[in-house]
Amino acid sequence: MSRQGRPSIAGRCDARRSPSPYPRGVDDRHEREDVRLLLHVARLYFEDRRTQADIAQSIGYSRPTISRLLTRAQDRGIVRITIAHPLERLLAMEERLLTELGLATVRVAESEASDSIDAIGRAASELLPDALKDGQVLAVGNGRSIAALARHLPEINRPHSTVVQLLGSLPGGLPAWGRDSPTLCWMIASSLGTTSARMPIPLFVDDPALAKPLMREERVATTLALAARADVAVVGVAGTEARGEGDVLAEYMTPGIEDAITEGRAVGHILDQHFDAAGHHVPTPLSPRTLALSLDGLREIPLVIGIACGSEKVDALIAAARGGILNGLVTDDYTASLILRRLDRTD
């Protein structure tokens, strides 16, 4: 095997040469000397990185002759050039996802067994500076992937931009998770060297009758209006299986909500709002208690980047992209491969 991006020099000649007009002994000697010369010149040029003029001077040939010898070495298979890079596989995945899901931007990170969330957060932090121009508004969701983005985002100069919440605060802020929207807005705004617009409201209210008055409160209404006019949004994407401390909805799941998810054939949720395979909102008893920008409002934002990974999120990511909720994606290569396999089976 050759080294990636460098030629390999074969140590044998091609046995399938055309019949020689010379007697066997003479032909063999000629062939061996010819191959020895080609190997020597090829190694001097490709491995020792010497110029053709330098090689010509050292072995007593003209520079054009050296050029012809190098061409013959490639034609004979003595030199085999391989063009490759470890990122090639990831770039190929990105191209397929762009085309097959109709996305505007994609970044695929290499899976890390220790922490895939951290890997996609780092990839998103590399993508965001290119996506967000100074003076634009960035709307921010919540969750572990957005928190990973906030941790890895470098200090970049966007002093005329604004970072804004897309949804209310988690119960008690859950500081141990470090994934609440107001905290993440502040962290991201600090890295951008700009300000954030935050809302003093919970993500869920106990009584649906409280939701509308809160949404009409001036600061809340102004913040959500700004979020709706954002240029770029970054959001997490979840499947329908809400369990464990990593899922905000786990403690809110009731038989009524689970039945609504099943009956509505929901495949995932974004901003804690469920949707089906076509990207249509699936109402549940939790919907009128949720304080967040609607999925339709999210669709109006020019660039919405979903940051997520995991086999349980494949259907949700496909549906969100094809349903127009997302037009940007950051994921890992494991999840990307599962998405592409699913698309191959269904298309």
C-alpha positions as CSV (number, residue, x, y, z in Angstrom):
1,M,0.0,0.0,0.0
2,S,1.2,3.5,-0.7
3,R,1.2,6.3,1.9
4,Q,-1.9,8.5,1.5
5,G,-1.2,11.3,-1.0
6,R,2.3,9.9,-1.9
7,P,3.4,7.6,-4.7
8,S,4.5,4.0,-4.0
9,I,7.5,2.6,-5.9
10,A,7.0,-1.0,-6.9
11,G,10.0,-3.3,-6.6
12,R,9.2,-5.5,-9.6
13,C,8.7,-5.2,-13.3
14,D,5.5,-6.0,-15.2
15,A,5.7,-9.6,-16.3
16,R,3.0,-9.0,-19.0
17,R,5.4,-7.1,-21.3
18,S,5.2,-7.7,-25.1
19,P,7.4,-10.4,-26.6
20,S,11.0,-9.2,-27.2
21,P,12.9,-9.4,-30.5
22,Y,16.1,-10.1,-28.6
23,P,17.5,-13.5,-27.6
24,R,16.2,-14.4,-24.1
25,G,19.4,-13.8,-22.2
26,V,20.0,-10.4,-23.8
27,D,16.4,-9.3,-23.3
28,D,16.5,-10.3,-19.6
29,R,19.7,-8.3,-19.0
30,H,18.2,-5.3,-20.8
31,E,15.0,-5.5,-18.8
32,R,16.7,-5.7,-15.5
33,E,18.9,-2.7,-16.2
34,D,15.9,-0.8,-17.5
35,V,13.9,-1.5,-14.4
36,R,16.8,-0.8,-12.1
37,L,17.2,2.7,-13.8
38,L,13.5,3.5,-13.5
39,L,13.4,2.5,-9.8
40,H,16.5,4.6,-9.1
41,V,15.2,7.7,-10.8
42,A,11.7,7.3,-9.3
43,R,13.1,7.0,-5.8
44,L,15.3,10.0,-6.2
45,Y,12.4,12.1,-7.4
46,F,9.4,10.9,-5.4
47,E,11.0,9.7,-2.1
48,D,14.2,11.9,-1.9
49,R,12.3,14.9,-3.4
50,R,15.2,15.8,-5.7
51,T,14.5,18.0,-8.8
52,Q,14.7,16.5,-12.3
53,A,17.7,18.8,-13.1
54,D,19.6,17.6,-10.0
55,I,18.9,13.9,-10.8
56,A,20.0,14.5,-14.4
57,Q,23.3,16.0,-13.3
58,S,24.0,13.3,-10.7
59,I,23.5,10.3,-13.1
60,G,24.6,11.9,-16.3
61,Y,21.3,12.2,-18.2
62,S,19.6,15.2,-19.7
63,R,16.6,16.7,-17.8
64,P,14.1,15.8,-20.6
65,T,15.4,12.2,-20.4
66,I,14.7,12.1,-16.7
67,S,11.1,13.4,-17.3
68,R,10.6,10.6,-19.9
69,L,11.9,8.0,-17.5
70,L,9.5,9.2,-14.8
71,T,6.6,8.9,-17.2
72,R,7.7,5.4,-18.2
73,A,7.9,4.5,-14.5
74,Q,4.3,5.5,-14.1
75,D,3.2,3.8,-17.3
76,R,4.9,0.5,-16.2
77,G,3.2,0.6,-12.8
78,I,6.6,1.1,-11.0
79,V,5.2,4.3,-9.6
80,R,1.6,4.2,-8.4
81,I,0.2,7.5,-7.1
82,T,-2.7,7.5,-4.6
83,I,-4.6,10.7,-3.8
84,A,-6.4,10.4,-0.5
85,H,-7.0,12.0,2.9
86,P,-8.7,10.8,6.1
87,L,-11.4,13.5,5.6
88,E,-12.3,12.2,2.2
89,R,-14.9,9.8,3.6
90,L,-16.5,12.5,5.7
91,L,-16.6,14.9,2.8
92,A,-18.3,12.3,0.6
93,M,-21.0,11.8,3.3
94,E,-21.5,15.6,3.5
95,E,-22.0,15.8,-0.2
96,R,-24.6,13.0,-0.2
97,L,-26.5,14.5,2.7
98,L,-26.5,17.9,1.0
99,T,-27.9,16.5,-2.1
100,E,-30.3,13.8,-0.8
101,L,-31.8,15.9,2.0
102,G,-31.7,19.2,0.1
103,L,-29.7,20.9,2.9
104,A,-27.8,24.2,2.7
105,T,-24.9,23.2,4.9
106,V,-23.6,20.0,6.5
107,R,-20.7,19.1,8.7
108,V,-20.0,15.5,9.6
109,A,-17.6,14.9,12.5
110,E,-15.6,11.7,13.1
111,S,-17.3,9.6,15.8
112,E,-15.7,9.5,19.2
113,A,-16.5,6.5,21.3
114,S,-15.8,8.5,24.5
115,D,-18.1,11.5,23.7
116,S,-19.8,11.9,20.3
117,I,-21.8,14.9,21.7
118,D,-18.5,16.7,22.3
119,A,-17.3,15.8,18.8
120,I,-20.4,17.3,17.1
121,G,-20.3,20.4,19.3
122,R,-16.7,21.0,18.2
123,A,-17.7,20.5,14.6
124,A,-20.6,23.0,15.0
125,S,-18.2,25.5,16.6
126,E,-16.1,25.4,13.5
127,L,-19.1,25.8,11.2
128,L,-20.9,28.6,13.0
129,P,-18.3,31.4,12.4
130,D,-18.7,30.9,8.7
131,A,-22.5,30.8,8.9
132,L,-23.0,33.9,11.1
133,K,-22.0,37.3,9.7
134,D,-21.5,40.4,11.9
135,G,-24.8,42.2,12.5
136,Q,-26.9,39.1,12.1
137,V,-29.2,37.6,14.8
138,L,-28.4,34.1,16.1
139,A,-31.3,32.2,17.8
140,V,-30.3,29.4,20.2
141,G,-32.1,26.4,21.5
142,N,-31.0,24.1,24.4
143,G,-29.7,20.7,25.0
144,R,-26.4,18.8,25.3
145,S,-25.3,19.4,21.7
146,I,-25.8,23.2,21.9
147,A,-24.0,23.2,25.2
148,A,-21.0,21.4,23.5
149,L,-21.1,24.0,20.8
150,A,-21.0,26.8,23.4
151,R,-18.0,25.1,25.2
152,H,-16.0,24.9,22.0
153,L,-16.9,28.1,20.3
154,P,-13.7,30.2,19.9
155,E,-13.6,33.9,20.6
156,I,-14.7,35.6,17.3
157,N,-15.6,39.1,16.6
158,R,-19.3,39.6,16.0
159,P,-19.9,42.8,18.1
160,H,-23.0,43.9,16.1
161,S,-24.8,40.6,16.3
162,T,-27.4,39.5,18.9
163,V,-27.9,36.1,20.4
164,V,-31.5,35.3,21.4
165,Q,-33.4,32.6,23.1
166,L,-35.8,30.4,21.2
167,L,-37.6,28.9,24.2
168,G,-38.1,29.3,27.9
169,S,-35.9,28.1,30.8
170,L,-35.7,24.6,32.1
171,P,-37.2,24.0,35.6
172,G,-34.7,25.4,38.1
173,G,-32.3,26.1,35.3
174,L,-30.7,22.6,35.8
175,P,-27.2,24.2,36.3
176,A,-25.6,20.8,36.7
177,W,-26.4,20.1,33.0
178,G,-25.1,23.4,31.7
179,R,-27.6,23.2,28.9
180,D,-30.3,25.8,29.7
181,S,-31.1,28.3,26.9
182,P,-30.4,31.5,28.9
183,T,-27.1,30.2,30.0
184,L,-26.1,29.0,26.5
185,C,-27.1,32.4,25.1
186,W,-24.9,34.1,27.5
187,M,-21.9,31.7,26.8
188,I,-22.3,32.1,23.0
189,A,-22.7,35.8,23.2
190,S,-19.6,36.1,25.3
191,S,-17.5,34.2,22.7
192,L,-19.0,36.4,19.9
193,G,-18.2,39.6,21.9
194,T,-21.8,40.7,21.7
195,T,-25.1,40.9,23.6
196,S,-27.9,38.4,24.3
197,A,-31.7,38.8,24.5
198,R,-33.2,36.5,27.1
199,M,-36.6,35.8,28.5
200,P,-37.5,35.3,32.2
201,I,-40.1,32.6,31.5
202,P,-40.2,28.8,32.1
203,L,-40.2,26.3,29.3
204,F,-43.4,24.7,30.6
205,V,-46.2,26.2,32.6
206,D,-48.5,24.1,34.8
207,D,-51.7,25.6,33.5
208,P,-52.2,26.2,29.8
209,A,-54.2,29.3,30.6
210,L,-51.0,31.0,31.8
211,A,-49.2,30.5,28.5
212,K,-50.9,33.1,26.4
213,P,-50.5,36.0,29.0
214,L,-46.8,35.1,29.4
215,M,-46.3,35.1,25.7
216,R,-47.9,38.5,25.4
217,E,-45.7,40.0,28.2
218,E,-43.6,42.8,26.5
219,R,-40.1,41.4,27.1
220,V,-41.2,37.9,26.1
221,A,-43.1,39.0,23.0
222,T,-40.1,41.2,21.9
223,T,-37.6,38.4,22.4
224,L,-39.7,35.9,20.5
225,A,-40.3,38.4,17.7
226,L,-36.5,38.9,17.5
227,A,-36.0,35.1,17.4
228,A,-38.5,34.8,14.6
229,R,-36.5,37.3,12.6
230,A,-33.2,35.6,13.2
231,D,-30.7,34.9,10.4
232,V,-29.3,31.7,11.9
233,A,-30.6,29.3,14.5
234,V,-28.9,26.3,16.2
235,V,-31.2,23.7,17.8
236,G,-30.9,20.2,19.2
237,V,-33.0,17.4,17.7
238,A,-34.5,14.5,19.8
239,G,-36.2,11.2,19.0
240,T,-39.5,10.3,20.6
241,E,-38.0,8.1,23.4
242,A,-37.9,10.5,26.3
243,R,-36.2,8.8,29.2
244,G,-33.3,9.4,31.6
245,E,-31.8,12.6,32.9
246,G,-30.5,13.6,29.5
247,D,-34.0,14.3,28.1
248,V,-35.9,17.3,29.3
249,L,-39.3,15.7,28.5
250,A,-38.7,12.6,30.5
251,E,-40.2,13.9,33.7
252,Y,-43.2,15.3,31.8
253,M,-44.2,12.1,30.0
254,T,-47.8,11.0,31.0
255,P,-49.9,8.3,29.4
256,G,-51.9,11.1,27.6
257,I,-48.8,12.6,26.1
258,E,-47.4,9.2,25.1
259,D,-50.7,8.3,23.5
260,A,-50.7,11.6,21.5
261,I,-47.2,10.9,20.3
262,T,-48.1,7.4,19.2
263,E,-51.4,8.4,17.6
264,G,-49.8,11.3,15.8
265,R,-47.0,9.1,14.6
266,A,-44.4,11.5,15.8
267,V,-40.8,10.7,15.0
268,G,-39.0,13.4,17.0
269,H,-39.1,16.8,18.6
270,I,-37.4,20.2,18.3
271,L,-37.8,23.0,20.8
272,D,-39.8,20.3,22.7
273,Q,-42.5,20.3,20.0
274,H,-43.2,17.0,18.3
275,F,-43.4,16.4,14.5
276,D,-44.2,13.5,12.2
277,A,-42.3,12.0,9.2
278,A,-43.5,14.9,7.0
279,G,-42.4,17.5,9.5
280,H,-45.9,18.4,10.6
281,H,-46.5,19.4,14.2
282,V,-48.0,16.7,16.3
283,P,-50.0,18.3,19.2
284,T,-49.9,16.7,22.6
285,P,-51.3,17.8,26.0
286,L,-47.9,19.4,26.6
287,S,-48.1,21.7,23.5
288,P,-50.3,24.4,25.0
289,R,-48.1,24.5,28.1
290,T,-44.8,25.0,26.1
291,L,-43.3,28.5,25.7
292,A,-41.2,28.5,22.6
293,L,-41.0,29.7,19.0
294,S,-43.3,27.4,16.9
295,L,-42.0,25.0,14.3
296,D,-43.6,27.1,11.6
297,G,-41.8,30.1,13.1
298,L,-38.5,28.2,13.0
299,R,-39.1,27.4,9.3
300,E,-39.1,31.1,8.5
301,I,-35.5,31.5,9.7
302,P,-33.1,31.4,6.7
303,L,-30.6,28.9,8.2
304,V,-31.6,26.5,10.9
305,I,-28.8,24.1,11.9
306,G,-29.8,20.9,13.8
307,I,-27.0,19.5,15.9
308,A,-27.5,15.9,16.9
309,C,-26.2,12.4,16.8
310,G,-27.4,8.9,17.7
311,S,-29.3,6.0,16.1
312,E,-32.5,7.0,17.9
313,K,-32.5,10.4,16.1
314,V,-32.1,9.2,12.5
315,D,-35.9,9.3,11.6
316,A,-36.2,12.7,13.4
317,L,-33.3,14.2,11.4
318,I,-34.6,13.0,8.1
319,A,-38.1,14.2,8.8
320,A,-36.9,17.6,10.1
321,A,-34.8,18.1,6.9
322,R,-37.4,16.9,4.5
323,G,-40.1,18.8,6.3
324,G,-38.3,22.0,6.0
325,I,-37.7,22.5,9.8
326,L,-33.9,22.3,9.3
327,N,-31.8,23.2,6.3
328,G,-28.4,22.7,8.1
329,L,-27.0,19.6,9.9
330,V,-24.1,18.8,12.2
331,T,-23.8,15.1,13.1
332,D,-21.2,12.4,13.4
333,D,-20.2,9.8,10.8
334,Y,-21.9,7.0,12.6
335,T,-25.3,8.8,12.5
336,A,-24.6,10.1,8.9
337,S,-24.0,6.5,7.7
338,L,-27.3,5.4,9.3
339,I,-29.2,8.2,7.7
340,L,-27.7,7.4,4.2
341,R,-28.6,3.7,4.6
342,R,-32.1,4.6,5.6
343,L,-32.4,6.9,2.5
344,D,-31.1,4.1,0.3
345,R,-33.8,1.8,1.6
346,T,-36.7,4.2,1.3
347,D,-35.9,6.1,-1.9
